[in-house]
């Protein structure tokens, strides 16, 4: 009887030892989902921060009201001139995204190129040398811009657009008496600096396109480094303002990528 109890106890000890050894092996060999950082203890872990895309394409229309020095009314006050344009470029991510607070700066700066045009009729005699009739002015301007963000959090953006460009001018004059026309062309170099404040509308679950749009307030000064007609009174230097709607292409492309991902996930479950 004593021998039987000894055999039972021995069997229990063997089974317990094997089970415990197997459990210990599983605990050691099972891979963990936590990643340890070199130079730290295995118990300490580092939060994983997803790096943003290197570049994000962005584009928008740009209409400004310029107060050229040479465009004035009968009282000598400057009259705003509508300048229409288009800007396109890239958003560059912040250098250390892991240090940003939730909802903080999503980009360090924006850089790209723009194109603007002006068609204007001037009734100022003597604006160009030897002219006494009305003239038409056509300006075409290509610019490079660099726009660092001072503040870009959630729906509000504050930035400083800096620009330099290359412009081409064409003047046409038609004599009221002889009906003969004259044309003059020139090249000028504009530069400018301003302050921009933008607000993006929030995204709604049932209507996400709302946050593709917003409004923008822009003000600044543009001056001419090289005049196109030096001996004339032509002068495009002056302040500019812009208040109107804005379109955020980066929000549209982000939503398209989001919808594609959801469509693939839904298709994979079927």
Phi and psi in degrees as a GROMACS rama.xvg file:
@    title "Ramachandran Plot"
@    xaxis  label "Phi"
@    yaxis  label "Psi"
@TYPE xy
-66.3681  -35.5952  UNK-2
-64.3908  -37.2118  UNK-3
-63.6111  -42.7633  UNK-4
-65.4879  -35.2709  UNK-5
-64.5084  -41.4537  UNK-6
-64.8817  -39.887  UNK-7
-64.234  -45.9169  UNK-8
-62.846  -38.7977  UNK-9
-64.8614  -40.6775  UNK-10
-64.9166  -42.6553  UNK-11
-62.499  -41.2425  UNK-12
-64.493  -41.6311  UNK-13
-64.512  -46.2418  UNK-14
-64.9923  -40.8118  UNK-15
-63.982  -39.6921  UNK-16
-66.4129  -41.702  UNK-17
-65.3127  -43.5784  UNK-18
-64.8429  -42.2095  UNK-19
-65.6553  -39.4896  UNK-20
-64.0376  -41.1718  UNK-21
-65.1896  -41.0333  UNK-22
-64.4568  -41.0623  UNK-23
-63.5191  -38.5675  UNK-24
-66.5815  -38.6619  UNK-25
-64.7827  -41.7133  UNK-26
-65.2984  -34.1761  UNK-27
-80.8677  -42.6804  UNK-28
-83.9336  -17.3643  UNK-29
-67.6368  124.782  UNK-30
-67.2665  143.744  UNK-31
-99.2095  154.365  UNK-32
-89.6142  -7.06925  UNK-33
-90.5599  137.925  UNK-34
-105.536  123.982  UNK-35
-86.9365  147.3  UNK-36
-99.5286  139.15  UNK-37
-58.6627  135.39  UNK-38
90.4463  2.22746  UNK-39
-124.368  165.477  UNK-40
-73.6937  154.19  UNK-41
-59.7879  -24.5247  UNK-42
-75.6777  -21.191  UNK-43
-91.7124  138.452  UNK-44
-126.896  158.85  UNK-45
-114.38  135.146  UNK-46
-65.7555  136.484  UNK-47
-84.5408  126.6  UNK-48
-115.437  121.394  UNK-49
-74.6739  130.204  UNK-50
-76.9411  137.252  UNK-51
-73.6033  168.193  UNK-52
-62.3883  147.512  UNK-53
-61.856  -43.1969  UNK-54
-137.013  145.944  UNK-55
-128.526  122.656  UNK-56
-73.6602  140.681  UNK-57
-143.915  148.567  UNK-58
-153.522  152.023  UNK-59
-161.76  154.516  UNK-60
-77.5593  157.729  UNK-61
-147.057  106.295  UNK-62
-113.831  127.136  UNK-63
-128.209  155.759  UNK-64
-109.918  111  UNK-65
-96.8581  141.491  UNK-66
-107.434  80.6593  UNK-67
-63.7767  146.78  UNK-68
-66.8373  -24.0352  UNK-69
-96.7887  1.47262  UNK-70
-111.297  101.06  UNK-71
-135.306  160.306  UNK-72
-89.5263  -171.321  UNK-73
-65.267  -23.3255  UNK-74
-88.9267  2.31605  UNK-75
85.1189  5.50581  UNK-76
-87.9277  145.406  UNK-77
-68.3624  143.207  UNK-78
-113.267  131.593  UNK-79
-65.8787  141.257  UNK-80
-116.388  127.705  UNK-81
-76.8175  125.952  UNK-82
-118.953  122.351  UNK-83
-105.345  143.209  UNK-84
-161.142  -179.427  UNK-85
-143.376  134.409  UNK-86
-121.117  143.69  UNK-87
-146.029  142.486  UNK-88
-173.422  -155.04  UNK-89
-131.912  144.419  UNK-90
-90.1325  128.015  UNK-91
-102.56  130.699  UNK-92
-69.8584  161.574  UNK-93
-67.602  156.08  UNK-94
-70.9101  -39.0083  UNK-95
-125.854  81.8708  UNK-96
-64.4023  -25.9964  UNK-97
-68.4332  -16.8602  UNK-98
-90.7312  -4.99175  UNK-99
-82.1759  144.796  UNK-100
-74.1205  156.223  UNK-101
-56.5806  129.797  UNK-102
79.7597  11.1391  UNK-103
-85.1364  -154.399  UNK-104
-57.5389  122.621  UNK-105
-97.0634  -12.3659  UNK-106
-152.488  149.052  UNK-107
-85.2032  -42.1422  UNK-108
-161.164  170.306  UNK-109
-126.06  140.028  UNK-110
-144.685  146.052  UNK-111
174.847  -150.232  UNK-112
-136.159  157.76  UNK-113
-140.071  162.525  UNK-114
-138.081  133.905  UNK-115
-134.665  153.695  UNK-116
-143.67  150.702  UNK-117
-137.372  131.751  UNK-118
-123.615  118.433  UNK-119
-142.116  142.774  UNK-120
-107.46  129.658  UNK-121
-118.855  129.587  UNK-122
-106.995  21.7575  UNK-123
-91.0193  107.519  UNK-124
-64.6185  140.116  UNK-125
84.5989  3.21313  UNK-126
-61.6867  -43.4017  UNK-127
-102.777  151.976  UNK-128
-58.8531  135.771  UNK-129
62.311  34.8844  UNK-130
-123.849  138.106  UNK-131
-128.257  -2.21107  UNK-132
-106.43  172.562  UNK-133
-67.746  147.456  UNK-134
-129.442  157.66  UNK-135
-111.075  140.619  UNK-136
-119.792  133.641  UNK-137
-126.014  118.204  UNK-138
-116.187  138.116  UNK-139
-129.518  123.153  UNK-140
-130.445  128.376  UNK-141
-110.76  133.378  UNK-142
-130.262  155.772  UNK-143
-112.804  136.307  UNK-144
-129.408  148.676  UNK-145
-129.972  123.299  UNK-146
-131.39  88.7258  UNK-147
-73.3314  145.541  UNK-148
-91.6718  128.587  UNK-149
-85.8028  -31.7718  UNK-150
-155.569  125.537  UNK-151
-146.821  88.978  UNK-152
-134.943  127.481  UNK-153
54.2969  -112.534  UNK-154
-99.4492  -2.67648  UNK-155
-111.918  136.462  UNK-156
-130.275  137.125  UNK-157
-130.296  123.919  UNK-158
-141.2  167.001  UNK-159
-122.403  95.6353  UNK-160
-75.5587  126.508  UNK-161
-116.027  131.821  UNK-162
-135.462  150.005  UNK-163
-148.438  144.232  UNK-164
-152.338  -168.053  UNK-165
-135.655  125.531  UNK-166
-122.032  151.342  UNK-167
-126.171  131.608  UNK-168
-118.28  149.479  UNK-169
-140.237  126.37  UNK-170
-114.525  134.141  UNK-171
-121.312  134.906  UNK-172
-128.153  134.823  UNK-173
-123.28  123.212  UNK-174
-74.5535  131.981  UNK-175
-68.6096  -24.6254  UNK-176
-90.799  -51.8504  UNK-177
-93.0306  -14.5164  UNK-178
60.0647  21.1965  UNK-179
-91.4517  138.475  UNK-180
-103.722  151.464  UNK-181
-130.304  152.038  UNK-182
-135.817  139.225  UNK-183
-132.467  141.211  UNK-184
-126.718  154.194  UNK-185
-158.768  169.393  UNK-186
-126.794  136.799  UNK-187
-138.588  162.906  UNK-188
-124.318  109.882  UNK-189
-96.1491  155.431  UNK-190
-145.092  155.845  UNK-191
-162.919  163.579  UNK-192
-146.487  146.529  UNK-193
-155.409  -173.168  UNK-194
-133.471  129.136  UNK-195
-121.39  136.299  UNK-196
-125.752  123.746  UNK-197
-127.772  151.524  UNK-198
-133.414  128.044  UNK-199
-99.761  133.268  UNK-200
-66.9249  147.253  UNK-201
-70.2326  157.279  UNK-202
-86.1899  128.644  UNK-203
-104.554  142.464  UNK-204
-60.3035  -40.1147  UNK-205
-87.9707  -7.8574  UNK-206
-152.985  76.7076  UNK-207
-64.8056  -30.5688  UNK-208
-57.3163  -13.4997  UNK-209
-61.222  -36.9179  UNK-210
-83.6487  7.53115  UNK-211
-77.5648  -13.745  UNK-212
-122.691  171.231  UNK-213
-178.436  -158.791  UNK-214
-138.929  158.628  UNK-215
-136.164  141.499  UNK-216
-122.139  122.511  UNK-217
-133.245  137.054  UNK-218
-146.265  148.665  UNK-219
-178.239  -164.432  UNK-220
-139.202  134.85  UNK-221
-118.04  132.965  UNK-222
-127.703  159.106  UNK-223
-103.845  120.337  UNK-224
-78.5233  -31.0702  UNK-225
-139.478  125.25  UNK-226
-81.9563  152.527  UNK-227
-85.421  -34.434  UNK-228
-126.647  85.2908  UNK-229
-58.557  -36.8738  UNK-230
-82.7398  7.28506  UNK-231
-107.441  179.648  UNK-232
-92.5483  8.52018  UNK-233
-65.5045  130.146  UNK-234
-155.353  111.481  UNK-235
-91.1512  2.57017  UNK-236
-67.8924  147.805  UNK-237
156.133  172.439  UNK-238
-76.7202  158.101  UNK-239
-141.683  150.967  UNK-240
-136.737  156.528  UNK-241
-152.531  124.308  UNK-242
-134.879  117.826  UNK-243
177.44  -176.116  UNK-244
-70.6654  156.345  UNK-245
-134.969  154.196  UNK-246
-122.366  131.057  UNK-247
-106.428  97.5411  UNK-248
-64.4109  -33.2543  UNK-249
-64.4605  -31.047  UNK-250
-70.8943  -37.1649  UNK-251
-63.9745  -47.9757  UNK-252
-64.8079  -35.1546  UNK-253
-65.4725  -38.5118  UNK-254
-68.7186  -37.7767  UNK-255
-62.0147  -43.793  UNK-256
-63.7737  -37.3734  UNK-257
-65.2789  -44.593  UNK-258
-66.6648  -38.0869  UNK-259
-63.427  -41.1461  UNK-260
-63.9043  -43.7879  UNK-261
-63.9058  -38.011  UNK-262
-65.5061  -40.5857  UNK-263
-67.0288  -40.0734  UNK-264
-65.2069  -39.8142  UNK-265
-67.9204  -37.6902  UNK-266
-69.8767  -33.4526  UNK-267
-71.7161  -26.0614  UNK-268
-78.583  -19.7791  UNK-269
